[in-house]
Amino acid sequence: MDQGLKGALSLAGQDACQRYYQSWADSYDSGFAREMEYRLPAHVAAAFLGAGGSGPVLDVGAGTGLLAERLREMGFDGEIDAADFSAKMLARAAEKRLYAGLYRADITQPLALPRRYGGIVSSGTFTSGHVGPEALPHLLDMALPGALVALSINRRVWTSVGFDRALEQLTAEARIADLRLPEVEVYGAAATALDADHAGDRALVALFSVV
Ligand SMILES: C[S@@+](CC[C@H](N)C(=O)[O-])C[C@H]1O[C@@H](n2cnc3c(N)ncnc32)[C@H](O)[C@@H]1O
């Protein structure tokens, strides 16, 4: 396996993160995702579709497009757009021809995308060294009322960077409703031999409706 995951989880700041993914893009699917049996995109896709999710969908921190691949495999045939701040990750995603629109954007900042999405999904982007809860209001700004949102949040950062409090606050402000938090495994059994520190990582899939 390449050394991608360990470095990725200890990134400090948006610039470092963006640079890291620029150089990881070519080996992300065949190295990290295949060798670690990376399951998170499948869990997010299943949670979104199982809760009745529909399009148009925005895949946030879409990377090379693994979540769109899983959505298509599970039968979703609606429109999917991708947002990511790494041009090289988006270039890999574009090759798969699964996305209608590909947008280079930093989701920690307000996005210049219209409020037109019936679904917002994300896998692997809300984790150590990546994106914190400050991005949540920007995502809500692009969602239609009643939109379904399914975002993976790594257990390691759930309370430490305040996702629990941010989602509680959005619920209290009646901006989101029906919050559910199924817990899933991030990797498969093969990960144990490759990265014992992270093989057992778990994530919550924050599944909620936009009010
Ligand atoms: C672990 S990868 C996940 C990619 C894909 N969703 C998957 O599950 O394979 C995290 C992705 O988030 C993107 N990313 C990280 N911080 C971001 C930010 N602030 N704005 C937009 N994209 C970001 C990275 O470029 C990378 O493609």
The ligand as an ORCA input file, in Angstrom:
! r2SCAN-3c Opt
* xyz 0 1
  C     -10.540     10.805      1.827
  S     -10.880     11.662      0.328
  C     -12.532     11.053      0.022
  C     -12.843     11.035     -1.448
  C     -14.131     10.249     -1.767
  N     -15.297     10.894     -1.245
  C     -14.008      8.836     -1.242
  O     -14.721      8.468     -0.309
  O     -13.145      8.120     -1.780
  C     -11.213     13.331      0.833
  C     -11.489     14.275     -0.315
  O     -11.910     15.525      0.215
  C     -11.307     16.562     -0.521
  N     -11.265     17.737      0.353
  C     -10.621     17.845      1.538
  N     -10.818     19.067      2.062
  C     -11.634     19.723      1.192
  C     -12.188     21.038      1.165
  N     -11.962     21.912      2.149
  N     -12.972     21.380      0.127
  C     -13.204     20.490     -0.890
  N     -12.692     19.250     -0.933
  C     -11.909     18.876      0.099
  C      -9.950     16.027     -0.927
  O      -9.408     16.710     -2.036
  C     -10.288     14.560     -1.202
  O     -10.622     14.358     -2.548
*
